[in-house]
Amino acid sequence: MASQIRSVALAGATGNVGVPTLKALLETGKFDVTVLIRPGSPHKFPSGVQVKEVDMASSESLIAALRGQDAVVNATSVPDPSAHIRFVDAAIKAGVRRLIPADFGSDPARVGTPGEFPVFGFKTATFAHLQEITKNSKLGSLTWTVVSNGWFLDWNLENGWMGIDIHKKQAEITSGGNVPTFFTTLETIGKAVASVLLHPAETENRVVYIKSVWKTQNELLALAQEALGADDWKITHQDHKEMYDWSMAEMKKRNFDLPVIMHQIRRTMADPVIAEPPAEWANDLLGLKTMTDEEVKEMIKRLVSQ
C-alpha cells in the first residue's frame, strides 16, 4: 500500500491549472506545499507556501529542488517533450514517490501519435516514458497518476476556443456538433489533483478520468442560448478535417499560435474514438461533483458578467 503523501512540489503554480491546484492543495490542510518558480519571477504566494527558484532547463537544478518531496505536480504548459521527460527523470533521481504530469486533457492513450497530433506530442511522449518506468524497475521507483479531464469547461467557454463564444453570441459548430465528450472546470481539476494525492494507493500508475459534464457541442450551445437568450446568435459550421489540415499546414510553417493549436484540438471534439467515454469515472473516488444543466447556465451567466 502506498504510504501517505505529505510534501508536495508544484510547478506552474500561476497557470490555468496551477492556480486552482495550489488553492486545493492548501485547502486540504494536509500538505506541505513548495512552489517551483523560474529565477526572477515576481509572483507572490500565500504564507506557508515554500518557494524555490528553479532553472527548468537544468536537470541538476530540478533534482535539487525536488529532493525531499513526496510528490510533484507538473502544471506547466511547455510544448517541448524533452522538458517533460527531463522533469520525470529529475523526479526519479530526487527520490520523488508520485508524479502528476502536465497532461490535463484527453485520454493520453487515445490521442494518436505525436505525428498525428503534434499539439499532444509532449503528453504522449511523457505517458510512454512513465509506462516504461512502470515496466522496468531499474528505471526507478517513481509512481504516477495522469488526470484526464477532457476540455477545460469554464476556460474554453470564457475564451471561445471550443467554438462557442458566449460574449459575442457566436458559435462555430464542428462537424455537426453531435459527438459527446467530457468537460471539466479548472476548479474541479485542482480538487482532483489534491484528492489524487490523498488517495495514493487507489490512484497509483493509472489514468483517472474526471468530468464536470458529458455533453455534445450542440448541447452546450443550447445551454448557452438558454442562459443568455436565443436571439441574435450567429451560428456557422466547420468540418473538423479542414480545421485539422489547416492547423497541420500552419505547424509545418512553425506557426504554433493558440488558434492553430486549438483548431487541432477541436478535431478531438468530433472524433468519436478519442471522445469515447472511459470504462470508469473517478469522480466518486476523488469526491468530485458533476454539474447540472442549471449550474452550467449559471456559470455561463457569471462568465459573461465578469
C-alpha positions as CSV (number, residue, x, y, z in Angstrom):
1,M,0.0,0.0,0.0
2,A,1.3,3.5,-0.9
3,S,2.3,5.5,2.1
4,Q,0.8,8.9,2.9
5,I,2.0,11.9,0.9
6,R,2.9,14.9,2.9
7,S,5.3,17.1,1.0
8,V,4.2,18.3,-2.5
9,A,6.1,20.4,-5.0
10,L,4.1,22.3,-7.7
11,A,5.5,23.6,-11.0
12,G,3.4,26.0,-13.0
13,A,1.5,27.4,-10.0
14,T,0.5,30.6,-11.8
15,G,-1.1,28.9,-14.8
16,N,-4.6,27.9,-15.7
17,V,-4.3,24.5,-13.9
18,G,-1.7,25.6,-11.3
19,V,-3.8,28.3,-9.6
20,P,-6.7,26.1,-8.7
21,T,-4.4,23.3,-7.9
22,L,-2.4,25.3,-5.4
23,K,-5.7,26.5,-3.8
24,A,-7.0,22.9,-3.5
25,L,-3.7,21.6,-2.0
26,L,-3.7,24.3,0.6
27,E,-7.4,23.9,1.5
28,T,-6.9,20.2,2.4
29,G,-4.6,21.3,5.2
30,K,-2.7,18.1,4.8
31,F,0.2,19.0,2.6
32,D,3.4,21.0,3.0
33,V,3.5,22.8,-0.4
34,T,6.5,24.0,-2.3
35,V,6.1,26.1,-5.4
36,L,8.8,25.9,-8.1
37,I,9.3,29.2,-9.9
38,R,11.7,30.5,-12.5
39,P,14.5,32.8,-11.3
40,G,13.4,36.3,-11.0
41,S,9.6,35.5,-11.1
42,P,7.7,38.4,-9.5
43,H,4.7,36.2,-8.3
44,K,3.8,36.2,-4.7
45,F,2.2,33.2,-2.9
46,P,0.2,32.7,0.3
47,S,2.1,32.5,3.6
48,G,3.1,28.9,4.5
49,V,4.0,28.1,0.9
50,Q,7.7,27.5,0.4
51,V,9.1,29.0,-2.8
52,K,12.1,27.7,-4.7
53,E,13.7,29.2,-7.7
54,V,14.5,26.5,-10.3
55,D,16.1,26.5,-13.7
56,M,13.6,24.2,-15.5
57,A,16.2,23.6,-18.3
58,S,18.7,22.2,-15.8
59,S,18.4,18.6,-14.6
60,E,20.7,19.4,-11.7
61,S,18.6,22.4,-10.6
62,L,15.4,20.3,-10.8
63,I,16.8,17.4,-8.9
64,A,18.0,19.7,-6.1
65,A,14.5,21.4,-5.9
66,L,12.6,18.1,-5.9
67,R,14.8,16.3,-3.3
68,G,12.8,15.6,-0.2
69,Q,9.4,15.9,-1.9
70,D,6.9,13.0,-1.6
71,A,5.1,14.1,-4.7
72,V,5.4,16.6,-7.5
73,V,2.7,18.1,-9.8
74,N,3.8,19.5,-13.2
75,A,1.2,22.1,-14.2
76,T,3.4,23.8,-16.8
77,S,2.4,24.2,-20.4
78,V,5.8,23.9,-22.2
79,P,5.2,22.1,-25.5
80,D,8.7,20.7,-25.7
81,P,8.6,16.9,-24.9
82,S,12.2,16.9,-23.7
83,A,11.4,19.3,-21.0
84,H,8.7,17.0,-19.6
85,I,10.9,13.9,-19.9
86,R,13.7,15.8,-18.0
87,F,11.2,16.7,-15.3
88,V,10.2,13.0,-14.9
89,D,13.8,11.8,-14.8
90,A,14.7,14.5,-12.3
91,A,11.9,13.4,-10.0
92,I,13.2,9.8,-10.2
93,K,16.7,10.9,-9.3
94,A,15.4,13.1,-6.5
95,G,13.6,10.2,-4.9
96,V,10.0,11.6,-5.5
97,R,7.4,8.9,-5.0
98,R,4.5,10.2,-7.0
99,L,4.3,12.4,-10.1
100,I,1.3,14.0,-11.7
101,P,2.4,15.0,-15.2
102,A,1.3,18.0,-17.2
103,D,-1.4,16.2,-19.1
104,F,-4.8,17.5,-18.0
105,G,-6.8,16.8,-21.2
106,S,-7.9,14.0,-23.4
107,D,-7.1,10.4,-22.7
108,P,-3.3,10.1,-23.4
109,A,-3.8,6.6,-24.7
110,R,-6.3,7.7,-27.4
111,V,-4.8,10.9,-28.9
112,G,-2.7,9.2,-31.5
113,T,0.9,9.6,-32.3
114,P,2.9,12.9,-32.0
115,G,3.0,13.0,-35.8
116,E,-0.8,12.8,-36.0
117,F,-1.4,15.3,-33.1
118,P,1.8,17.4,-32.7
119,V,-0.1,19.5,-30.1
120,F,-0.2,16.5,-27.9
121,G,3.4,15.4,-28.6
122,F,4.7,16.2,-25.1
123,K,1.8,14.4,-23.5
124,T,2.1,11.2,-25.5
125,A,5.9,11.1,-25.0
126,T,5.6,11.6,-21.3
127,F,2.9,9.0,-21.0
128,A,5.0,6.5,-22.9
129,H,8.0,7.3,-20.7
130,L,6.0,6.8,-17.5
131,Q,4.7,3.5,-18.7
132,E,8.2,2.3,-19.5
133,I,9.3,3.2,-16.0
134,T,6.4,1.2,-14.5
135,K,7.5,-1.9,-16.6
136,N,11.2,-1.6,-15.7
137,S,12.0,-1.2,-12.0
138,K,15.7,-0.5,-12.9
139,L,14.5,2.9,-14.2
140,G,13.3,3.9,-10.8
141,S,10.5,3.6,-8.2
142,L,8.5,6.6,-9.2
143,T,4.8,6.1,-9.4
144,W,2.4,8.4,-11.4
145,T,-1.1,9.5,-12.0
146,V,-2.5,11.1,-15.1
147,V,-5.5,13.3,-14.7
148,S,-7.7,13.1,-17.8
149,N,-10.3,15.8,-17.7
150,G,-11.2,16.4,-21.3
151,W,-11.8,20.1,-22.2
152,F,-11.5,23.0,-19.7
153,L,-15.1,23.8,-19.4
154,D,-15.1,27.3,-17.9
155,W,-11.8,28.5,-19.6
156,N,-12.9,27.4,-23.0
157,L,-16.4,28.9,-22.7
158,E,-14.9,32.2,-21.5
159,N,-12.4,32.4,-24.3
160,G,-14.4,30.8,-27.1
161,W,-11.8,28.2,-28.0
162,M,-14.2,25.3,-28.3
163,G,-16.3,27.0,-30.9
164,I,-18.8,28.8,-28.6
165,D,-18.2,32.5,-28.0
166,I,-20.6,33.4,-25.2
167,H,-19.6,37.1,-25.2
168,K,-20.2,37.7,-28.9
169,K,-23.1,35.1,-29.2
170,Q,-21.3,33.3,-31.9
171,A,-20.8,29.6,-32.5
172,E,-18.8,27.5,-34.9
173,I,-20.1,24.0,-34.8
174,T,-17.6,21.3,-35.6
175,S,-18.7,18.5,-38.0
176,G,-22.3,18.6,-36.9
177,G,-21.6,19.1,-33.2
178,N,-23.3,15.8,-32.1
179,V,-20.3,13.8,-30.7
180,P,-20.4,13.9,-26.8
181,T,-17.2,14.3,-24.9
182,F,-16.2,15.4,-21.4
183,F,-15.6,18.9,-20.0
184,T,-14.2,19.8,-16.5
185,T,-13.9,23.1,-14.7
186,L,-10.5,24.3,-13.6
187,E,-11.6,24.3,-10.0
188,T,-12.6,20.7,-10.2
189,I,-9.3,19.8,-11.9
190,G,-7.4,21.4,-9.0
191,K,-9.5,19.5,-6.5
192,A,-8.9,16.3,-8.4
193,V,-5.1,16.7,-8.1
194,A,-5.3,17.3,-4.4
195,S,-7.6,14.2,-4.0
196,V,-5.3,12.0,-6.0
197,L,-2.5,12.8,-3.6
198,L,-4.9,11.9,-0.7
199,H,-5.6,8.6,-2.3
200,P,-2.1,7.4,-3.4
201,A,-2.9,3.7,-3.3
202,E,-6.1,3.8,-5.4
203,T,-4.5,6.1,-8.0
204,E,-1.1,4.6,-8.4
205,N,0.1,4.2,-12.0
206,R,-3.2,4.8,-13.7
207,V,-5.2,7.4,-15.6
208,V,-8.0,8.9,-13.6
209,Y,-10.9,10.2,-15.7
210,I,-12.9,13.1,-14.3
211,K,-15.7,15.3,-15.7
212,S,-18.0,18.2,-14.8
213,V,-20.3,17.4,-17.7
214,W,-20.6,14.9,-20.6
215,K,-22.0,16.9,-23.4
216,T,-22.1,17.5,-27.2
217,Q,-21.1,20.9,-28.6
218,N,-24.7,21.4,-29.6
219,E,-25.9,20.6,-26.1
220,L,-23.5,23.2,-24.7
221,L,-24.7,25.7,-27.3
222,A,-28.3,25.1,-26.3
223,L,-27.4,25.8,-22.6
224,A,-25.7,29.0,-23.6
225,Q,-28.7,30.1,-25.5
226,E,-31.0,29.3,-22.6
227,A,-28.7,31.2,-20.3
228,L,-28.2,34.3,-22.5
229,G,-31.2,34.2,-24.8
230,A,-31.6,32.5,-28.1
231,D,-31.9,35.7,-30.2
232,D,-29.1,37.2,-32.2
233,W,-26.8,34.2,-32.3
234,K,-24.5,33.8,-35.4
235,I,-24.0,30.1,-36.0
236,T,-21.6,28.7,-38.6
237,H,-20.4,25.2,-39.4
238,Q,-16.9,23.9,-39.9
239,D,-15.6,20.4,-40.9
240,H,-13.1,19.1,-38.4
241,K,-10.9,17.6,-41.1
242,E,-10.5,21.0,-42.8
243,M,-9.6,22.6,-39.4
244,Y,-7.1,19.8,-38.7
245,D,-5.5,20.1,-42.2
246,W,-5.1,23.9,-41.8
247,S,-3.6,23.6,-38.4
248,M,-1.1,20.9,-39.6
249,A,-0.1,23.1,-42.5
250,E,0.4,26.1,-40.2
251,M,2.6,24.0,-37.8
252,K,4.8,22.9,-40.7
253,K,5.4,26.7,-41.1
254,R,6.4,26.8,-37.4
255,N,3.3,28.6,-36.5
256,F,2.2,27.5,-33.1
257,D,-0.1,30.3,-32.2
258,L,-3.1,29.5,-29.9
259,P,-5.7,29.5,-32.8
260,V,-3.6,26.9,-34.6
261,I,-3.3,24.7,-31.6
262,M,-7.0,25.0,-30.7
263,H,-8.1,24.1,-34.2
264,Q,-6.1,20.9,-34.0
265,I,-7.5,20.1,-30.6
266,R,-11.0,20.7,-31.8
267,R,-10.6,17.6,-34.0
268,T,-10.9,15.6,-30.8
269,M,-14.4,17.1,-30.3
270,A,-15.6,15.4,-33.4
271,D,-13.7,12.2,-33.2
272,P,-15.9,9.5,-31.5
273,V,-12.9,7.3,-30.8
274,I,-11.0,10.0,-28.9
275,A,-14.2,11.2,-27.3
276,E,-15.4,7.8,-26.2
277,P,-16.2,7.6,-22.5
278,P,-13.8,5.7,-20.2
279,A,-14.7,2.4,-18.6
280,E,-14.8,4.1,-15.2
281,W,-15.0,7.7,-14.0
282,A,-13.0,8.6,-10.9
283,N,-15.4,11.3,-9.6
284,D,-16.8,9.2,-6.8
285,L,-13.3,8.0,-5.7
286,L,-12.0,11.6,-5.6
287,G,-15.1,13.2,-4.2
288,L,-15.8,15.3,-7.2
289,K,-19.3,16.6,-8.2
290,T,-20.7,16.8,-11.7
291,M,-22.7,19.8,-12.8
292,T,-26.4,20.1,-13.6
293,D,-27.6,22.0,-16.6
294,E,-28.8,24.7,-14.3
295,E,-25.3,25.0,-12.8
296,V,-23.8,25.2,-16.2
297,K,-26.2,28.0,-17.2
298,E,-25.4,29.9,-14.0
299,M,-21.7,29.6,-14.7
300,I,-22.2,30.9,-18.3
301,K,-24.1,34.0,-16.9
302,R,-21.3,34.6,-14.4
303,L,-18.6,34.4,-17.0
304,V,-20.4,36.9,-19.3
305,S,-21.0,39.3,-16.4
306,Q,-17.3,39.3,-15.3
